[in-house]
Amino acid sequence: MTEVPDYLLERSRQRRQALGLSTGESESGGGGESTGAAAPAAAAAGPSLAEVKKAAQAAAAAATPEAPADPPWVKAAKTRPKIPMWVLPILFLLPLWGFVYISLLEQPPVHELGALDVGAEIYTTSGCSGCHGAGGEGGVGYAFADGELLKTFPQLDEATTTWIANGTTGSEAGSVIGDPNRPGGAHVVGAKGVMPGFGASLTPADIYAVARYEREALAGEEITPEEAAARDAEWQNLKTAEG
């Protein structure tokens, strides 16, 4: 029987120890292997891979700081029901609807009548248009259109307003109306019928307004903005004087 050298036995023992196996040697240092039960490999081995992963995850969770709790108003905003998409067009149109509704409730601005507006109404309702024509084309009375009135009364002055206030009833038959040097011949009282005086039925402001309408709208008188402003001021003065 061949004897195994001691150094080979020692190397085998060290190899088994490295693998976690029992050397089988007795306390007295005998060279034979032990027939007793070998210690479990798991007892000598390190922790398993699953345990290592679990420990790493626990360490990472412990190292991660917890997020701060949301304030109450943030929690309320997150849990509040969201606006449905079909409501958005309604919300968009609400301001437009409100604007239209308020606009309908507002009273339309009142247009203040000017001198020409008042003069046009008087000319139509007081009988002037019945004699001189709706457009100043003439008829029973003299024509005003195409500058005919401006030839008789070159200026809007007291002579014009006095004539409207008195008419032919306040003048002698055959007397000249307005400018005696009128181009085309002077107009005379009685040549074209009888004109009533309107001084008793119209105020001075009304007479001034109808005189302006006859000159500017019917006869085609052209005036500057400054002259129009001056006439407007004169008309307002007459209205103020009437109280």
C-alpha positions in Angstrom: 0.0 0.0 0.0 1.4 3.3 -1.1 1.7 6.0 1.6 0.4 9.5 0.6 2.9 12.2 1.4 2.0 14.7 4.2 2.3 17.8 2.0 -0.3 16.4 -0.3 -2.7 15.8 2.6 -2.1 19.3 3.9 -2.8 20.8 0.5 -6.0 18.7 0.2 -7.1 19.9 3.7 -6.5 23.5 2.8 -8.4 23.1 -0.5 -11.4 21.6 1.3 -11.4 24.4 3.8 -11.4 26.9 1.0 -14.5 25.1 -0.4 -16.2 25.1 3.0 -15.9 21.4 3.5 -14.8 19.7 6.6 -11.2 18.6 6.7 -12.2 15.4 8.6 -9.1 15.7 10.8 -9.3 14.8 14.4 -8.2 17.0 17.3 -5.1 14.9 17.6 -4.0 15.8 14.1 -4.6 12.3 12.5 -4.3 12.1 8.7 -7.6 10.2 7.9 -10.7 11.9 6.8 -13.6 12.2 9.3 -16.6 10.0 8.8 -18.8 12.4 10.7 -21.4 14.7 9.1 -19.9 17.6 7.2 -20.9 21.1 8.2 -23.4 22.6 5.8 -21.9 24.7 3.1 -24.4 27.4 3.7 -23.2 27.9 7.3 -19.6 28.6 6.1 -20.6 30.5 3.0 -21.5 34.3 2.9 -25.1 35.8 2.5 -27.0 34.8 -0.6 -27.5 37.1 -3.7 -31.2 37.7 -2.8 -30.3 38.8 0.7 -27.7 41.2 -0.7 -30.2 42.7 -3.1 -32.8 43.1 -0.3 -30.3 44.7 2.0 -29.2 47.1 -0.8 -32.8 48.1 -1.5 -33.5 48.8 2.2 -30.4 50.9 2.4 -31.4 52.9 -0.7 -34.9 53.5 0.7 -33.5 54.6 4.0 -31.0 57.0 2.2 -33.8 58.6 0.1 -35.4 61.6 1.9 -39.2 61.5 2.1 -41.0 64.1 0.0 -42.6 66.8 2.2 -46.3 66.6 2.6 -48.4 68.8 0.4 -50.1 71.8 2.0 -53.9 71.6 2.4 -54.6 74.0 -0.5 -52.4 71.9 -2.8 -54.2 68.7 -1.8 -57.5 70.5 -2.4 -56.3 71.6 -5.9 -55.2 68.1 -6.8 -58.4 66.5 -5.6 -60.8 69.1 -7.0 -62.9 68.0 -10.0 -61.6 69.2 -13.3 -63.6 71.4 -15.7 -65.1 69.4 -18.6 -63.9 70.3 -22.1 -67.4 71.1 -23.3 -67.6 73.9 -20.7 -64.7 75.8 -22.3 -66.6 77.2 -25.3 -69.3 78.4 -23.0 -66.8 80.2 -20.8 -65.2 81.8 -23.8 -68.5 83.1 -25.1 -69.8 84.4 -21.8 -67.9 87.8 -22.0 -69.2 88.4 -25.5 -72.8 87.6 -24.5 -72.4 90.0 -21.5 -71.2 92.8 -23.7 -74.1 92.3 -26.2 -76.6 92.1 -23.3 -75.3 95.3 -21.7 -75.2 97.1 -25.1 -78.9 96.2 -25.6 -79.8 97.7 -22.2 -78.0 101.0 -22.9 -80.2 103.7 -24.3 -79.1 105.0 -27.7 -77.5 108.4 -27.6 -79.9 111.2 -28.1 -79.1 113.3 -31.2 -79.3 116.9 -30.5 -81.0 118.8 -33.3 -79.0 121.5 -34.9 -80.3 124.7 -36.6 -80.6 123.1 -40.0 -82.6 120.2 -38.5 -85.0 122.6 -36.8 -85.2 124.8 -39.9 -86.0 121.8 -42.2 -88.9 120.8 -39.9 -90.3 124.3 -39.7 -90.1 124.7 -43.5 -92.1 121.5 -44.0 -94.7 122.0 -41.2 -95.3 125.7 -41.4 -96.5 125.9 -45.0 -93.3 127.3 -46.6 -92.8 124.2 -48.8 -96.4 124.6 -50.1 -95.6 128.0 -51.7 -91.9 127.7 -52.5 -91.7 124.0 -53.2 -90.3 121.1 -51.2 -86.9 121.6 -52.8 -87.1 125.3 -53.2 -88.1 125.0 -56.8 -90.8 127.7 -56.5 -94.5 127.7 -57.1 -96.9 130.2 -55.7 -94.0 131.9 -54.1 -90.5 132.8 -55.5 -88.0 130.0 -56.1 -85.1 129.5 -53.6 -83.1 126.8 -55.4 -80.0 127.4 -57.6 -79.0 130.5 -55.7 -82.2 132.5 -56.5 -82.7 133.3 -52.8 -79.1 134.4 -52.4 -79.7 137.0 -55.2 -82.6 138.5 -53.3 -80.9 138.3 -49.8 -77.1 138.3 -50.3 -76.5 138.1 -46.5 -78.1 136.3 -43.6 -78.9 139.5 -41.7 -81.8 141.3 -40.1 -83.4 142.1 -43.5 -83.8 138.3 -44.1 -85.3 137.5 -40.6 -87.5 140.6 -40.7 -89.0 139.6 -44.0 -89.8 136.1 -42.7 -91.4 137.6 -39.6 -93.5 140.2 -41.4 -94.2 138.7 -44.9 -96.0 140.7 -47.5 -98.6 141.7 -45.0 -96.1 143.9 -43.3 -95.0 145.6 -46.5 -96.6 147.9 -49.1 -97.6 146.4 -52.4 -95.1 147.0 -55.1 -92.2 147.5 -52.6 -88.9 145.8 -53.3 -88.1 142.5 -51.5 -84.5 142.4 -50.4 -81.8 143.7 -52.8 -83.2 146.4 -55.2 -80.2 145.7 -57.5 -80.9 142.0 -57.6 -79.3 140.2 -60.6 -82.2 139.3 -63.0 -84.4 142.0 -61.6 -85.8 142.9 -58.2 -88.6 140.9 -56.5 -91.5 143.0 -55.5 -94.3 142.6 -53.0 -97.5 141.1 -54.5 -95.9 139.9 -57.8 -96.1 136.3 -56.6 -99.0 136.1 -54.2 -99.3 136.9 -50.5 -96.8 135.6 -47.9 -98.0 135.5 -44.3 -95.8 136.8 -41.5 -94.5 134.2 -39.1 -93.3 136.4 -36.3 -96.4 135.6 -34.2 -96.0 131.8 -34.6 -92.3 131.3 -34.6 -89.6 132.4 -32.1 -86.6 134.4 -33.3 -84.5 131.3 -33.0 -86.9 129.4 -35.2 -87.0 132.1 -37.8 -83.2 132.2 -37.8 -83.1 128.4 -38.2 -85.5 128.3 -41.2 -83.6 131.2 -42.8 -80.4 129.1 -42.6 -82.1 126.0 -44.0 -83.5 128.0 -47.0 -80.1 129.5 -47.7 -77.7 126.6 -47.0 -79.9 123.6 -47.9 -82.2 124.9 -50.6 -80.3 127.8 -52.2 -76.9 126.0 -52.0 -75.0 128.7 -50.1 -71.4 127.7 -49.4 -70.0 128.9 -46.1 -66.7 128.2 -44.3 -66.5 126.1 -41.1 -65.8 129.4 -39.2 -69.0 131.0 -40.6 -71.0 127.9 -39.7 -69.7 127.9 -36.2 -70.6 131.6 -35.8 -74.1 131.0 -37.1 -74.5 128.0 -34.7 -73.4 130.3 -31.8 -75.9 133.0 -32.9 -78.7 130.4 -33.0 -77.7 129.2 -29.5 -77.7 132.8 -28.2 -81.2 133.3 -29.6 -82.4 130.1 -27.9 -80.8 131.2 -24.6 -82.5 134.6 -24.8 -85.8 132.9 -25.1 -85.3 131.1 -21.8 
